[in-house]
Amino acid sequence: MSGTLLEAPSSSAPPSTLALPSPKLFDILVRLNELLHRVLADVPTADGPPQNTQVNPMAIKDFATEVLRVKNGINDAKRELRGLPDAERTLAQQQAEIRKLESLIEKRREMLRKVAEMAGRRTERNGEETVKDEEMTG
Protein backbone atom coordinates (compact mmCIF):
# COMPACT_ATOMS: atom_id res chain seq x y z
CA MET A 1 0.00 0.00 0.00
CA SER A 2 1.31 3.38 -0.84
CA GLY A 3 -0.43 5.44 1.84
CA THR A 4 -0.10 5.28 5.57
CA LEU A 5 -2.63 5.55 8.30
CA LEU A 6 -1.22 8.95 9.22
CA GLU A 7 -2.58 10.60 6.09
CA ALA A 8 -5.60 12.79 6.71
CA PRO A 9 -8.81 11.42 5.22
CA SER A 10 -10.43 13.53 2.54
CA SER A 11 -13.07 15.84 3.92
CA SER A 12 -15.68 14.68 1.41
CA ALA A 13 -15.45 10.96 2.19
CA PRO A 14 -16.76 9.67 5.52
CA PRO A 15 -14.34 7.44 7.47
CA SER A 16 -14.90 3.79 6.59
CA THR A 17 -14.89 0.90 8.99
CA LEU A 18 -12.86 -2.20 8.31
CA ALA A 19 -14.94 -5.31 7.66
CA LEU A 20 -13.10 -8.12 9.40
CA PRO A 21 -13.47 -11.76 8.40
CA SER A 22 -15.50 -14.06 10.60
CA PRO A 23 -13.51 -15.55 13.52
CA LYS A 24 -14.99 -18.91 12.59
CA LEU A 25 -12.85 -18.84 9.45
CA PHE A 26 -9.76 -19.21 11.66
CA ASP A 27 -11.01 -22.17 13.73
CA ILE A 28 -8.70 -24.47 11.81
CA LEU A 29 -7.43 -26.34 14.86
CA VAL A 30 -10.99 -27.14 15.92
CA ARG A 31 -11.77 -28.62 12.50
CA LEU A 32 -8.50 -30.54 12.44
CA ASN A 33 -9.12 -31.88 15.94
CA GLU A 34 -12.60 -33.07 14.96
CA LEU A 35 -11.17 -34.78 11.88
CA LEU A 36 -8.51 -36.58 13.91
CA HIS A 37 -11.06 -37.74 16.50
CA ARG A 38 -13.25 -39.16 13.76
CA VAL A 39 -10.28 -40.92 12.13
CA LEU A 40 -9.11 -42.38 15.42
CA ALA A 41 -12.60 -43.37 16.63
CA ASP A 42 -12.28 -46.87 15.16
CA VAL A 43 -8.65 -47.46 16.13
CA PRO A 44 -8.38 -50.10 18.85
CA THR A 45 -6.26 -49.26 21.88
CA ALA A 46 -3.62 -51.51 23.43
CA ASP A 47 -6.21 -52.54 26.04
CA GLY A 48 -8.83 -53.66 23.55
CA PRO A 49 -11.62 -52.03 21.52
CA PRO A 50 -11.79 -48.34 20.64
CA GLN A 51 -12.41 -46.08 23.64
CA ASN A 52 -14.02 -43.11 21.86
CA THR A 53 -17.67 -44.09 21.46
CA GLN A 54 -19.02 -40.49 21.41
CA VAL A 55 -17.49 -39.66 18.02
CA ASN A 56 -19.04 -40.77 14.75
CA PRO A 57 -16.23 -42.78 13.09
CA MET A 58 -15.14 -41.83 9.58
CA ALA A 59 -14.93 -44.26 6.72
CA ILE A 60 -11.47 -44.30 5.21
CA LYS A 61 -12.96 -43.46 1.79
CA ASP A 62 -14.19 -40.10 3.22
CA PHE A 63 -10.81 -39.17 4.65
CA ALA A 64 -9.46 -37.44 1.51
CA THR A 65 -12.62 -35.34 1.16
CA GLU A 66 -12.49 -34.24 4.79
CA VAL A 67 -8.79 -33.38 4.58
CA LEU A 68 -9.52 -31.34 1.46
CA ARG A 69 -12.17 -29.38 3.40
CA VAL A 70 -9.64 -28.55 6.12
CA LYS A 71 -7.03 -27.54 3.51
CA ASN A 72 -9.59 -25.32 1.76
CA GLY A 73 -10.38 -23.69 5.11
CA ILE A 74 -6.69 -22.98 5.64
CA ASN A 75 -6.41 -21.48 2.16
CA ASP A 76 -9.53 -19.34 2.75
CA ALA A 77 -8.02 -18.03 5.99
CA LYS A 78 -4.72 -17.21 4.23
CA ARG A 79 -6.57 -15.38 1.45
CA GLU A 80 -8.52 -13.30 3.99
CA LEU A 81 -5.34 -12.41 5.88
CA ARG A 82 -3.62 -11.29 2.69
CA GLY A 83 -6.62 -9.08 1.93
CA LEU A 84 -6.36 -7.14 5.19
CA PRO A 85 -4.86 -3.66 4.86
CA ASP A 86 -1.19 -3.32 5.81
CA ALA A 87 -0.83 -7.07 6.33
CA GLU A 88 2.51 -6.95 4.51
CA ARG A 89 4.01 -4.53 7.05
CA THR A 90 6.50 -5.80 9.59
CA LEU A 91 6.09 -5.57 13.34
CA ALA A 92 8.79 -2.88 13.48
CA GLN A 93 6.92 -0.78 10.89
CA GLN A 94 3.68 -1.11 12.83
CA GLN A 95 5.38 -0.19 16.11
CA ALA A 96 6.96 2.88 14.48
CA GLU A 97 3.55 4.02 13.26
CA ILE A 98 2.06 3.45 16.73
CA ARG A 99 4.78 5.66 18.24
CA LYS A 100 4.03 8.39 15.66
CA LEU A 101 0.30 8.19 16.39
CA GLU A 102 0.86 8.30 20.16
CA SER A 103 3.05 11.39 19.69
CA LEU A 104 0.36 13.01 17.55
CA ILE A 105 -2.28 12.25 20.20
CA GLU A 106 -0.12 13.83 22.91
CA LYS A 107 0.44 16.96 20.79
CA ARG A 108 -3.29 17.30 20.23
CA ARG A 109 -4.02 16.84 23.93
CA GLU A 110 -1.51 19.57 24.72
CA MET A 111 -3.14 21.83 22.15
CA LEU A 112 -6.56 21.19 23.75
CA ARG A 113 -5.13 22.02 27.19
CA LYS A 114 -3.77 25.32 25.85
CA VAL A 115 -7.08 26.17 24.16
CA ALA A 116 -8.95 25.40 27.38
CA GLU A 117 -6.49 27.52 29.33
CA MET A 118 -6.90 30.45 26.92
CA ALA A 119 -10.70 30.08 27.03
CA GLY A 120 -10.55 30.07 30.83
CA ARG A 121 -8.55 33.29 30.91
CA ARG A 122 -10.92 34.93 28.45
CA THR A 123 -14.02 34.07 30.49
CA GLU A 124 -12.33 35.37 33.66
CA ARG A 125 -11.79 38.71 31.95
CA ASN A 126 -15.46 38.86 30.97
CA GLY A 127 -16.49 38.24 34.59
CA GLU A 128 -18.01 34.81 33.86
CA GLU A 129 -17.29 31.45 35.45
CA THR A 130 -14.05 29.82 34.41
CA VAL A 131 -14.18 26.55 32.49
CA LYS A 132 -11.97 24.10 34.31
CA ASP A 133 -9.43 21.97 32.48
CA GLU A 134 -10.95 18.79 33.96
CA GLU A 135 -14.33 19.58 32.40
CA MET A 136 -12.72 20.00 28.96
CA THR A 137 -10.83 16.70 29.06
CA GLY A 138 -13.06 14.50 31.10
C-alpha positions as CSV (number, residue, x, y, z in Angstrom):
1,M,0.0,0.0,0.0
2,S,1.3,3.4,-0.8
3,G,-0.4,5.4,1.8
4,T,-0.1,5.3,5.6
5,L,-2.6,5.5,8.3
6,L,-1.2,8.9,9.2
7,E,-2.6,10.6,6.1
8,A,-5.6,12.8,6.7
9,P,-8.8,11.4,5.2
10,S,-10.4,13.5,2.5
11,S,-13.1,15.8,3.9
12,S,-15.7,14.7,1.4
13,A,-15.4,11.0,2.2
14,P,-16.8,9.7,5.5
15,P,-14.3,7.4,7.5
16,S,-14.9,3.8,6.6
17,T,-14.9,0.9,9.0
18,L,-12.9,-2.2,8.3
19,A,-14.9,-5.3,7.7
20,L,-13.1,-8.1,9.4
21,P,-13.5,-11.8,8.4
22,S,-15.5,-14.1,10.6
23,P,-13.5,-15.6,13.5
24,K,-15.0,-18.9,12.6
25,L,-12.8,-18.8,9.5
26,F,-9.8,-19.2,11.7
27,D,-11.0,-22.2,13.7
28,I,-8.7,-24.5,11.8
29,L,-7.4,-26.3,14.9
30,V,-11.0,-27.1,15.9
31,R,-11.8,-28.6,12.5
32,L,-8.5,-30.5,12.4
33,N,-9.1,-31.9,15.9
34,E,-12.6,-33.1,15.0
35,L,-11.2,-34.8,11.9
36,L,-8.5,-36.6,13.9
37,H,-11.1,-37.7,16.5
38,R,-13.3,-39.2,13.8
39,V,-10.3,-40.9,12.1
40,L,-9.1,-42.4,15.4
41,A,-12.6,-43.4,16.6
42,D,-12.3,-46.9,15.2
43,V,-8.7,-47.5,16.1
44,P,-8.4,-50.1,18.9
45,T,-6.3,-49.3,21.9
46,A,-3.6,-51.5,23.4
47,D,-6.2,-52.5,26.0
48,G,-8.8,-53.7,23.5
49,P,-11.6,-52.0,21.5
50,P,-11.8,-48.3,20.6
51,Q,-12.4,-46.1,23.6
52,N,-14.0,-43.1,21.9
53,T,-17.7,-44.1,21.5
54,Q,-19.0,-40.5,21.4
55,V,-17.5,-39.7,18.0
56,N,-19.0,-40.8,14.7
57,P,-16.2,-42.8,13.1
58,M,-15.1,-41.8,9.6
59,A,-14.9,-44.3,6.7
60,I,-11.5,-44.3,5.2
61,K,-13.0,-43.5,1.8
62,D,-14.2,-40.1,3.2
63,F,-10.8,-39.2,4.7
64,A,-9.5,-37.4,1.5
65,T,-12.6,-35.3,1.2
66,E,-12.5,-34.2,4.8
67,V,-8.8,-33.4,4.6
68,L,-9.5,-31.3,1.5
69,R,-12.2,-29.4,3.4
70,V,-9.6,-28.5,6.1
71,K,-7.0,-27.5,3.5
72,N,-9.6,-25.3,1.8
73,G,-10.4,-23.7,5.1
74,I,-6.7,-23.0,5.6
75,N,-6.4,-21.5,2.2
76,D,-9.5,-19.3,2.7
77,A,-8.0,-18.0,6.0
78,K,-4.7,-17.2,4.2
79,R,-6.6,-15.4,1.5
80,E,-8.5,-13.3,4.0
81,L,-5.3,-12.4,5.9
82,R,-3.6,-11.3,2.7
83,G,-6.6,-9.1,1.9
84,L,-6.4,-7.1,5.2
85,P,-4.9,-3.7,4.9
86,D,-1.2,-3.3,5.8
87,A,-0.8,-7.1,6.3
88,E,2.5,-6.9,4.5
89,R,4.0,-4.5,7.1
90,T,6.5,-5.8,9.6
91,L,6.1,-5.6,13.3
92,A,8.8,-2.9,13.5
93,Q,6.9,-0.8,10.9
94,Q,3.7,-1.1,12.8
95,Q,5.4,-0.2,16.1
96,A,7.0,2.9,14.5
97,E,3.5,4.0,13.3
98,I,2.1,3.4,16.7
99,R,4.8,5.7,18.2
100,K,4.0,8.4,15.7
101,L,0.3,8.2,16.4
102,E,0.9,8.3,20.2
103,S,3.0,11.4,19.7
104,L,0.4,13.0,17.5
105,I,-2.3,12.3,20.2
106,E,-0.1,13.8,22.9
107,K,0.4,17.0,20.8
108,R,-3.3,17.3,20.2
109,R,-4.0,16.8,23.9
110,E,-1.5,19.6,24.7
111,M,-3.1,21.8,22.1
112,L,-6.6,21.2,23.8
113,R,-5.1,22.0,27.2
114,K,-3.8,25.3,25.8
115,V,-7.1,26.2,24.2
116,A,-9.0,25.4,27.4
117,E,-6.5,27.5,29.3
118,M,-6.9,30.4,26.9
119,A,-10.7,30.1,27.0
120,G,-10.6,30.1,30.8
121,R,-8.6,33.3,30.9
122,R,-10.9,34.9,28.5
123,T,-14.0,34.1,30.5
124,E,-12.3,35.4,33.7
125,R,-11.8,38.7,32.0
126,N,-15.5,38.9,31.0
127,G,-16.5,38.2,34.6
128,E,-18.0,34.8,33.9
129,E,-17.3,31.5,35.4
130,T,-14.0,29.8,34.4
131,V,-14.2,26.5,32.5
132,K,-12.0,24.1,34.3
133,D,-9.4,22.0,32.5
134,E,-11.0,18.8,34.0
135,E,-14.3,19.6,32.4
136,M,-12.7,20.0,29.0
137,T,-10.8,16.7,29.1
138,G,-13.1,14.5,31.1
